[in-house]
Amino acid sequence: QVQLVESGGGLVQAGGSLRLSCAASGSIFRFNVMGWYRQAPGKQRDLVAVITNGGRTTYADSVEGRFTLSRDNAKNTVYLQMNSLKPEDTAVYYCHARQGYYDKDYWGEGTLVTVSS
C-alpha cells in the first residue's frame, strides 16, 4: 500500500516562503513521476510541478521562477520550495505519484497553504 504524507503547509504573508514535503512509504524509484497539484476553493485541481525519475522538472506557468521542486531519493521524499508567495497561491496542495508500469496514481490527503495579502 502506497502512502504519501504531506507536511509544511500553513499561513504565510504575501512575499513569504514555505516548503512542502511529501514522504512516500518505500522507495520513490517505483514512481515514474512525482509532484504537486493544487486545488483552490471552487476550482479544479491543477498541476503545480512534477519531477521525473531522471530529475526532469516541469512547472505551471504561474509558479515558474518562484517554486522549486526537488527530490531526495535516500529519504523517499520530494520537496516543493515556494518563494514569493501570492494570495492566488492559496489552495490545498496535494502530493501525487504515478506508477506508469501499473497505470496507477496515488495521492496524499493534502496540505492547506494560505497566503494573506
C-alpha positions in Angstrom: 0.0 0.0 0.0 1.5 3.3 -1.1 1.2 6.2 1.3 2.1 9.8 0.5 2.3 12.0 3.6 2.4 15.8 3.1 3.7 18.4 5.5 4.7 22.0 5.6 1.5 23.9 4.8 0.3 26.9 6.8 -0.4 30.6 6.8 2.1 33.0 5.4 2.0 36.6 4.3 2.4 37.6 0.6 6.0 37.6 -0.4 6.9 34.9 2.1 8.1 31.3 1.7 7.1 27.8 2.6 8.5 24.4 1.9 6.2 21.5 1.4 7.4 17.9 1.9 5.9 14.7 0.6 7.2 11.5 2.2 6.5 8.2 0.4 6.2 4.8 2.0 9.0 2.9 0.4 11.3 3.8 -2.5 10.3 6.6 -4.8 12.1 4.9 -7.6 8.9 3.0 -8.1 7.3 6.1 -9.5 7.8 7.5 -13.0 6.7 10.9 -11.9 6.1 12.7 -8.6 4.9 16.1 -7.9 2.3 18.5 -6.6 -1.1 19.7 -7.6 -3.3 22.3 -6.0 -7.0 23.0 -5.7 -8.4 26.3 -4.7 -12.0 26.6 -3.4 -14.5 26.2 -6.2 -11.8 25.4 -8.8 -10.4 22.2 -10.4 -7.2 20.5 -9.3 -4.3 21.9 -11.3 -0.7 20.8 -11.8 1.9 22.9 -9.9 5.1 21.0 -10.6 6.3 17.5 -11.4 9.6 15.7 -11.5 10.5 12.5 -13.3 12.7 9.7 -12.2 15.5 11.2 -14.2 15.1 14.5 -12.4 13.4 16.5 -15.2 11.0 19.1 -13.8 8.0 20.8 -15.3 6.3 23.8 -13.7 3.0 25.5 -14.2 3.5 29.0 -15.8 2.0 30.6 -12.8 4.8 29.3 -10.5 7.8 29.2 -12.8 10.7 31.0 -11.3 9.1 31.1 -7.8 8.7 27.4 -6.9 11.4 24.8 -7.0 10.7 21.0 -6.9 13.3 18.6 -5.8 13.6 15.0 -4.7 15.8 13.2 -2.1 15.9 9.6 -3.1 17.6 8.5 0.1 14.7 9.9 2.1 12.0 8.9 -0.3 10.8 12.5 -0.2 10.0 15.3 -2.7 10.1 18.9 -1.7 8.3 22.0 -3.1 10.1 25.2 -2.1 7.7 28.1 -2.6 9.0 31.6 -2.6 7.5 35.0 -3.3 4.1 33.6 -2.5 1.0 35.4 -3.7 -2.6 35.3 -2.4 -3.6 33.4 -5.5 -1.3 30.6 -4.4 -3.8 29.8 -1.7 -5.1 26.3 -2.1 -4.9 22.8 -0.8 -1.7 21.2 -2.2 -1.7 17.5 -3.0 1.2 15.3 -3.5 0.9 12.9 -6.5 2.9 9.9 -7.6 2.4 7.7 -10.7 3.5 4.2 -11.4 3.3 4.0 -15.1 4.0 0.3 -15.3 0.9 -0.5 -13.3 -1.1 2.5 -14.6 -1.7 3.7 -11.0 -1.9 7.1 -9.5 -1.5 7.9 -5.8 -2.5 11.0 -3.9 -1.8 12.4 -0.5 -4.5 13.8 1.7 -3.5 17.4 1.0 -2.0 20.3 3.0 -3.5 23.7 3.1 -1.5 26.8 2.1 -3.0 30.1 2.9 -1.3 33.3 1.7 -2.6 36.5 3.2 -2.4 39.9 1.4 
